[in-house]
Amino acid sequence: MIVLLMAAGLSMLYSLLLTPVFIKGFNKLRWGQFIREDGPKSHYSKRGTPTMGGIIFISGSVISYFLAKLIKGESVTASALLVIFMMVGLGLVGFVDDFLKTRKQQSLGLGGWAKIAGQVAVALIFALLSLQFANANGITPASTHISVFRDLPIDFMTLGAVAGLICFVIWIIVLVTSASNAVNVTDGLDGLATGAAILAIGGYLFIGLWQFNQSCANPVNIGSNCYTVRDPLDLAVIAAAIVGGLVGFLWWNTNPAKIYMGDTGSLGIGGALVALAILSRTEILLVLIGGLFVMETGSVILQRLYFKITKGKRIFLMSPIHHHFELKGWAETTVVVRFWLIAGFFVIVGVGLFYSEWLAV
């Protein structure tokens, strides 16, 4: 448990204290934010604010995780390394996108299909690796079962070894691309995605701790409503490191933001979040725990569908939905805080249902 607190504390201090140093470096490199011309006019003043801040909390959480493990003399686990792989891998895809935006000074970096290709490549490697590294009890980091609070009886491998593996990989790709793009869509106001991610990943911190306490690996829990998750405590440790890094980053990212996370950060956060869901065997529960991200993405999908069906009419003044409320006259900080409350509500409901399922069985 000490290693969890250590990882969170070190990561928070890293982001909190070193972000000003990164800001100066990014300014020298001219890594400034590009603002959409069709967005709210109040955002024009943000042009040139340093971006790619995801580098800070991603590097901070990874360094802090390994440092905390080293200090406590504990070995790293396959599950935590897979979360790191997903976060760093998608963060690199986002970095390329951000870099091209700053270099070209336009809102389009990587083309849409190029970005999806990068996400698919990372998800594919993650999916194949997640079925390796079985522990002494034969439990791999991921399962070929679809899961909500734990594995359901639905197993892709009932389709056969090859077909089952292909369906499992496709399932992981859908989850990864959906989650990472959902966080990316939400990252449009100062501190919005950062605060929402703290709450959602914090929910997985609790889930990891609870699964560890009720793990089937503990003989005391055998025969009870225990969990067959490979490394639940270490999933909580890496979640704590990420939350700590995001808390420190939020100090500088809140309105008026001194730095933005960019696609580097939003894709990286989405990757970490979906990896935690997959490896804790709660992937469908992510729809609730990440409810704000689903709501934001849903508003974009609805807007586009309605626009095409009605040939030019709109449901919202602008999508994603946080821009709709800005254009309605809400102050940016008002939108952000109220959306944080919505995000917190979704997390409480999701984690509450997770706990209730344990009580009911």
Summary of the structure (lengths in Angstrom):
residues: 361
radius of gyration: 20.1
end to end distance: 27.2
largest distance: 62.5
contacts: 1321
relative contact order: 0.16
helix: 70%
strand: 3%
